[in-house]
Amino acid sequence: MSEQQKFYLTTAIAYTSRKPHIGNSYEIVLTDAIARFKRMIGDDVFFLTGTDEHGQKIQEIANEMGITPKAYVDQVAGEIRRIWDLMDCSYDKFIRTTDDYHEAVVKKIFQKLYDQGDIYKSEYEGWYCTPCESFWTETQLADGCCPDCGRPVKKTKEEAYFFKMSKYQDRLMQYIEEHPEFIQPESRKREMVNNFLKPGLQDLCVSRTSFSWGIPVDFDPKHVIYVWLDALTNYITALGYDPDGSSELFEKYWPADVHIIGKDILRFHTIYWPIMLMALGLPLPKQVFGHPWLLSGTDKMSKSKGNVMYADDLARHFGVDGVRYYLLKEMPYAQDGTITYENIIARYNSDLANTLGNLVNRTVAMSNKYFDGAVKNAGVADALDDDLKSTCLSSVKEYTSLMNQFKVADALEVIINVARRSNKYIDETAPWTLAKDEANYPRLQTVLYNLLESIRFIAVMVSPFLPQTAEKIFAQINTDITCYPSLNEFGKLKEGKVGTAAPLFARIDEVKKLEELEKEIEASQKAAAQKEETKEEAPEGLIINIDDFAKVELKAAKIIECEPVKKSDKLLCLQLDDGSGTPRQVVSGIAAWYQPADLIGKKVIIVANLKPVKLRGVMSNGMILAADCDDAARVLFVDDHIPAGAKIR
């Protein structure tokens, strides 16, 4: 037996500024699928994830909430871990950068780098983006804003310690040239080399004095160690690295086989992190894989855009494996993926309900119907069998190759193709026709055996992606032959009896599900708005004060166009003249009481500064005022003499 290969992989640690959205959750699910696959093929896997918990942004949020930064990050870190667990992620360790052992070693690392002359004290003057925790020069700004996130930056000048990045630039360039697999995909490598390394590296700010929520520098306690030196070193502190003597775990698993991270933090992991390791005299990770973003429609997810989805909400509607499947199947290897409720439902119905679920359900049902569940390979072969068998065997090789390249979506397509081929085999062999004549029973037994064996192949291969589903399939076909090596030969399913057929994925009614989701979104937005309004306790007898009311911008607007929203019996899409010269689109749930033709030309009052939101895939930029009556919602129309755009006070 060959020696077990170690495989150490990590996610980026999640920043504890807020609950992670579905785009953040993609990374942990992707990494989990790879970790499960590596365990399945026999590797000794260590899978690390965790949370990044220091920084100015967190201190500011905690101050606004009136709690300590530690209390705040405890809440968010707990929420992150809850979601990771909900999504069935099999990590081996969850590190927090507020863990005592991590903070102690980070102090030692800072001291070591300072003592050897790689860190020096100076003064920083430049532009700082708080959300990104990044400094920028004047020339790096994009229209005066952060080039990464587009938010405003602040002019900052403070004393700081700096890391001599420039000292290691040539050495890193040489390493990247000699290790072409280090940065993947290839397009990301070109981006890092051409945009950052070739123009020349600036020394990196590694301490701050303008806030206190961080790990203090032992020999200069007014400084706290700045985020990247603190955050990136988690990959080694979690294993027990210590400049004074590391643990057996560190010696066993370092260097990492792969860091799986978002493309937006590639610079920190392929430039800053390797240079820090060089300065510490440690081997570099074998690979950094920068995955693309998961976009909401065509936009990056953002609370300010009102397009954020969360993994736990989606799991309530589509199941954990339904969400895992969509994330892993719809994300290309090197380009951004997209997520919409419509696309989730379409993929769920097509691949999971119709193709995979239907295959398992009808095969197990036929076994129970025709042979009282008995599984037997009578050996009555036909030329039709050969293609099914060769498809299963060749798919295992292709699947393995793709997974070793982290081409997860392509590997899933291979599995679904086996299910498609198996469904075609049912049509070709027509078991229901064979069942009409007892003379054909041996052939029917062989056909059903081949189908059950192909399903076993599918279940083994799909187990890293959909672990709960794989277990259900194994139970329905009643097999304990679930290991990866069993796929080297077709026909290892033992004779016996199948279990009871039960639908794996019930088909979703798109219209009903979208209406259900729409109600949830509206209720959530209403609750969020109410929560925002009542943040400060109002005087007795009042809900809001005049300052709160002044924040709401009410305008008169004329309805110039109106039409129903597709696949909704409640929504109308209105184009409004609000006096700005550009039509404003608003979606309103008044279709039950108004016909579009009755509204055109009427003037209404709108909330003009409401956060934009998508309803049934249509963007809405405002809200029309209406009254709740006993039998209907009644729109508040205004006098036609009031001009469009007039401010309502």
N, C-alpha and C positions, 0 to 999 in steps of 0.2 A: 504493500500500500504506500502510495507516494506521500511525502510529508505535507502536512496541512499548510497552506499559504496564509499569511496574515493579510488582513485588508482593513485599513483604518480610513474611515471616511467621515466627513463633517459637513454640517450645514453652516452657513453664517449664523451667528447668534442674533436672535431677534431683539430689536431695540424696544425697550419697555416704555415707549411714549404713549402707546395706545394699543387697543385690541387688534390683533393681526387680521387683515382682510384675506380674501380667498387667494389673491395673488401671492401674499406672504406664505400662505399655507401650501401653495404648490411646491415650494422648495422642500419642505419637510416630507411631503408625500413622495416626491421624486426620489429623494435620498433614501427614504424607507424602502421603496421598491428595489433600488439597487442593492441596499444592504440585505434584504430578504433573498434576492437572487444569489448574491455572493455566498450567503450562508447555505442556500439550497445546493449549490454546486460544490460545497465542502470547504470553503474558505473559513478561516478563523477571523471573524469580523468584530470590529469595535466601532460603534456608531455613536458619534457625539453631536449633541445639539445643546441649546441653552439660550441665555438672555444676556444682553448688554445693558447695564443698568446705571451707568454714570453719565454725567454731562450737564451742560448749562440748560438744555431744553427741559430735562426732567426736573431740575431744580425750580425752574420757572413755573412749570405746570403744578408742582406740589405746593409752591407758594400761593398760587392762585386758589388752590383748593383748601388751603389752610391746614395742610398736614405735612409731615416730614417727608423728604425724598424717599427714605427707606420704606415708610408705610405705603407710599404710592407705588414703588416698584414691586413691593411684595404683592400688591393687588394685581398688577398687570402681569407679572411673571407667573402668578398662579393661574390667571386666565389663559395665558399662552400655553402653559403646560396642560391645562384642561383640554384645550382644543387639539393639541398634538396627540394626547391620549385618545380623545374622541375619534380622531382620524386614523386610529389603529397603527400608530407609528412605534416601531420596535427599537427605539434608541437604547443604547447601553448606559449612557450617562447624560444627565442634564446639568450643565454648569451654569452658575450665576456669577457675574463678575463682582457681586458683593460677598461671595463666599470668602471666608477668612483665609483659607489656604491660597486662593488666587491672589488676593490683595497682598499677602505677605511675599509671594514670589515676584509679583510685579515690582514691588519696591526693590527687591534684590536685583532684578534685571536692570532697572533704571540706574541703580548704584554701580553695577558692573560696567554698563555702557559709559557712564560718566567717568569712572575711574580709568578706563582705557582710552579716553579722549574722543569717543564717538558722540558724546553729548556735551554741549557747552551752553553757557548763559549769554543771552543777548536781549534785544528788544524787538518786538514785532509791531509793524504798522501796516495795516491793510484792511481788506474788506472781509467781514465774517458773516457766514450764513448759519444761524442757530439751528434750523431744522436739519441741515446736512452735517453740522459740526465741522465745517470746512472753512479754511482761509483762502482768499483769492487776491490776486494782484489786480490792479486797474485794467490791465490789458486782457485778463482772463474773463472779466465780466461780460455778460450778454445783455446788451441794452441796459446796463447799470444794475443787473440782477444776477443772482447765482446762476452759473452756466449749467449746473446739474438739475436744479429743481425749479428755476425761474422765479423764486421768491426774492423779496427785497433783502439787501445785505446792510450791515452796519459798519461804519468806519471804526476801526479798533486800533488802539495803541496800548501795548502793555509789555511788561517784562516777561520773558519766557525762556525756557530751555529749548534748544534745537538739536536735532539729530543730523549728523553729517551724511546725508543721502548721496551727495555728489562724490564722496570718497569711494563708494561702491558701484557707481554707475557702470563703468567699463566692465567690471567683473560680472554684473548682472546681464549686460548685453551679451557677453561671451557665453554665459550659461544658457540663455534663451536660444542662441544660435546652435549650441551643441546639444540642446534637448528640445527638439521641435515639438514634442508631445506635451511640453510643460504647460502651455496655455492653449486651451481648447474652448470653442471651435477655432479654426485657423483664422477666421476673420477677426476674432477678438485679439489674437496675438498681433496682427498687423496694426490694429488700432492702438495698442499699448506702446509698441515700438515706435511707430511713426508720430503719434500725438504727444507722447510723454518722455520717452527715453532719448530719442534723437535730438529733440530741441534742448535737452539738458535738464537735469533735476535740480530743484531748489532744496535747500535743507528744510527739514520738516519740524514744525512746531510740536513739541511733545509735552508741554506743560502750560497751565493757565493760572492766572491770579485773580481773574474777574469773577469767579464763582468758587464755591467750596465743595460742591458735591462731586467728589472724586477721591482717588487714592492719594494721600499726601506724600510729597517728596520728603523722605526722612531727614535729610540734611538741610532742607530749605522749606519748612512746613507751610509757608504762605502760598506755595505752589502746589497744585494738584496735577497728577499725571494725566495728560491729555488722551482723549478717547482711543486713538488707534493703537498706541503702545499698550494700553490697558486691554482693549477688546481683542486684538489679534493674537495676543499671547495666550488666550484661553485654550488654543489648540494644543499647547504643550503643557500648560499648568494643569489641565484636566487629567493628563496622563501621569502627573507627578514630577514634571521637570523642576529642577532646582539648581541654580548655579553652583551650589555647594555640594551637590550630589543628588542625582535623579533616581527615581524608583525603577523597579523591574518592569512595571507596566510601560513606562516611557521607553525604556531600552528595547522592549519587545515590539511596540507598535510604531514608534517614530522612525522614519518620516511618514507623514500621511500619504496614503495612496491617492486621495483626491479630496480637495475642498470643493464642495458644490455650493455656488454662490450666485446671486443675481448679477447681471451684467453691469448694473449701476455702481457696484463696489469692486469691480475688477481691478481698478488702479491700485486700490489699497492692498489687495491680495497678491498681485503679480509684480508690484514694485516695492511698496513699503515693507510688506511682510517678508519677502525673500531677503531684502537687505538687512532687516533686523536679525534674521536667522544667520546670515553671513557674519554679522558682527558678533553674534553669540557663539560662532564656531559650530553651528548645527547644520545637519543636512537639510536641503530644501524639500518641500512636498513634491511628490512625483508629478502631480498634475493639479491644475486649477481649472475647473469647468465652469464657465460663465453662462448660466442658462438665460434664455430670453424672458421677457415680461409677459404676464397674462393680462391682456387689456379687456376693459369693459366696453364691448363694441369695438370702437377704434381709439378709445381714450385710455390713458393710464388711470388706474383707480385712484380716486381722491375724494375725501369727505366733502371738500368744497364744491366738487362737481356733482355731488349727490348720486354717484354711480358705484358705491362700494357694496360688495357682497361679502358675506361671512360664511366660513365653512360650517359652523354649527347650524346656521339657518338653512343652508342648502341641504345638509344631512337630514334635517327633519322632513324635507320634501322628497328627496331622492335617495335616501339611505347613504351610509358611509361609503359603501363600495360603488354606488352610483356616482358619487362625487369624485372619488378616487379615479374611477374609470375616465370620467370626462377630463379631469386635469391631466392625466397621463397620456390620453389618446389625442387630445386636441392641441398639445403644445409641440410645435415643430422643434427640430434639433437646434437650429441656429436663428430662427426668426420668431418674432412675437406671436403668441397665440391670442385667441379672443374668447370671451365668455359672454353669453347672453342666456336668459332663461329659455328662449325659443330654441337655441342651439343645444342646450342641455337636454331638453325634452326630446328633440329630434334624435340625438345620438343615443339617448337612453332607450327609446323605443326601437330604433333601428338595430343597434348592435346587441344590447343586453336583453331586451324583451323578445324581439322577433328572431334574432339569430341564435344567441347562446341559450337563453332561457327556454325558447321553444324546442331547441334540439334536445336538451336534457329532459324536459318535461314529457315530450311525446315518446322518446326512446324508453324511458323508465315505465311510462304508462303502457306501451305496447308489450314490454317484457312481462308486466303484471297481467295484462289482458290475455295474451296468447299462451303464456307458459307458467302462470301463477307466480311470476317473479323469478323463476329458475333461470340461471345463467349457464349456458353450455355452448362450447364451440364444437359443433358437430363436424367441422372440417369439410363441409361441402362448398368448395371454393368456386369462384367465377372470376373472369377477367376484370369485372367491375371492382373487385376487392383490391386488386393490385394498386390502382391509382390512389385509393384511400390510404392504404398502408404506406405507400411511398411518400404521399403528402405529409403524413404524420411524422415519418422519420426524417425527411429532408427539412421539415419545419423546425424540428428541434435544433438542428445545426445552424440554420439561419437565425433563429431566435437567440441562441447562445452568442453568436458572433455580434449581433446587434446590441445585446445587453452589455457585452464587454466594451462596447464603444459608447455606452450610455444613450443609444438611440432607442429610447423607451417607447415612443409612439410607434415607431416602425416595428418593434418587437411585438407590441400589442396587435398591430395589424396582421402579423403573421398568425397569431393565435386565432383571431376572428376569422381569418381565411380558412383555417382548419375547420372551424365550426360551419362556415359556409359550404365547404366541400362535403362535410358530413351530412348537412341538410340535403345537398344535391344527391348524395348516395341514397338517402331515403327515397327520394323521388325516382331514382334509377331502379332501385330494387323493389319498390312498391310492396312493403311487408303486408299491407292489408289485402293485397291480391294473393300473395303466397299463403296467407292464413286461411283462404277459402278451401284449400285442398290439403288434407293431412299428409299426402305424399310429399308435399313441399316443406313439411315441418323441419326436417334437418337443415334445409337451406335457410329457412326463416331463423332458426336458432343461430346459424353462422352469421347471418346479416345483423341480427341484434347484438351478437357478441362483438362483431367488428365495430358497431356503433358505440357500444359501451366502452370499448377499448380506446376509440378515438376521443371519447369524452374524458376518459382518464388522462390521456395525453394533454388535453386542453386544461383540465383542472390542475395538473402539476405545473404546467407552464404559466398558468394565470395566477397561481398562488402568491407570488411576490406583489402582484398588483391588487388583487381582490381576495385577500386572505379569508374573509368570512364566506364569500361565495364559494371558494375552493372547498372549504370544509363542508358546506352544504351539498356540493356535488359529490364529494367522496361518500357522504352519508347516504345520498340517494342511490348511488351505484353500489354502495356497500363494499368498499374496498379499503384495505390498509396498505396497498402497494402505491405509495404516494411519493416516493423518493425520486430525485432527478436521475440517478443511474438506471432506474427501471425503464427509462425512455430510449435506451439503446437498442431495444428490440420490440417489435409489435407483437402482442399476444401474451403479455404477462398478467393480464387480469385473471384472477382465479375463478373457477366455476363455483357457483353458490346461489345466492338469491339477492335480488336488488331490494332496495328500500321502497318507501312510498313516494310516488311522484307528487311534487309540490312546486308551484311556480316560483322561480328564483326572482324574477322581476315582473311585476304586474304592469301591463301597458298603461301609460299615462294619457288621460284625456287632456289634450293641449289647452283647449279653450277653458275648461274648468280650472285647470292648474294655474293658468296665467291670471285668471280672475281672483283666485285664492291668494296668489303672490301679490297681486295689485292691492288687495285689501290690507295685507300685512304691511306693505310698504307705506301705504297712506297712514295706517294706524301708528306705525313706527315714527314717521315724520311728525305726526301730530303730537305724539308723546314727547319727542325730542324738542319740539318747539315750546311745548308747555313747560318742560324742564328748564329750558333756557330762560323763559320768562319769569320763572319763580326761583331763580338762583339766589336772589337777595330777598329776604323776608319783607313783604310789603306792609305798609302801615295798616292798622286795623280798619276793616271796612273797604279797603282798596285791593284790587288785583294787581294793577301796575300803577306806576307814577307817571308824571308827564314826560320825564326823560325817556322812559321806556316806550311810551306811545310815539314820541318824536322819532324813534328809530324806524317806525313803519312808514314806508313811502306809499301813499295812496294817490292814484291818478285816475282821471276820466279817460276812457278809451272807446273807440268806435269799432264795432265788429264789421270787418270788410269781407271776410270769407269764413265759412264754417262747413265742416264735414265730419261724418262719423269716423272714429278710430277703428281700423280693421281688427276683427276678432274680439271686439268688445261691444257689449250692448249698453254700456253705461257711460262711455266717454265720447266727448266731442272735441275735435281739434279746431281751435279758432285762431284766425289771423286778425290782429288788432292794430288799429292806428292809434298809437299812444302819443302822437305829437313829435316823435323823435325823427321822423322821416324814413324810418326802417320798420317794416311790419314786425310785430311781436307775436310769437306763437305761444298760446296757452292751451293746456289740455284741462278740461273740466268734466266732472262726473254728473252732468245734467241731462244726458241723452234720454232718460226716462220721462222727462217732463217737457222737453223742448225739441222741436224740429229745426234743423239747420236753417231752412228758409225763413222761419219766424224770427230768427235772431239777427240776420244780416241787416246792417244799417242801424241797429240799436246801440245805445251808449251805456256802458257799464262802468263800475268802479273796480280797479285791479290793485292788488298788492304788487308794486313794481320792483321791490328789492328783495323778493323772496329767492332763496337759493334754488337754482335750476335743478330739475329732477326729470328722470325718464319714467313715463307711465306707458306700459305696454309697448316699449321700444320707441316711443315718441317723446321728444324733448319738450318740456313745459317750462316757460320762463315767466312764472307769475301765477296769480290766483284771482279768480273772479269772486266778488262778494255776493253772497246769497243768504237768504233767511231760511232757517229750519222751521217748516210749518208741519202741521199734523199729518198731512197727506203728501207733502212734496217739498222739494227745495225750490224757493222762489228767488230768481236772480233780481238784484237791486239795479233797476234801470235808472238813468239820470235824465234830467231835462235836456232836450236836444240843443238848447241854446248854450249849454256848457261846452266849450271847445275841447277837442281831443288833446290830452296832455295836461289839462288843468289840474293843479295840485288840490287834493281834497284834504281839508284840515278839520 
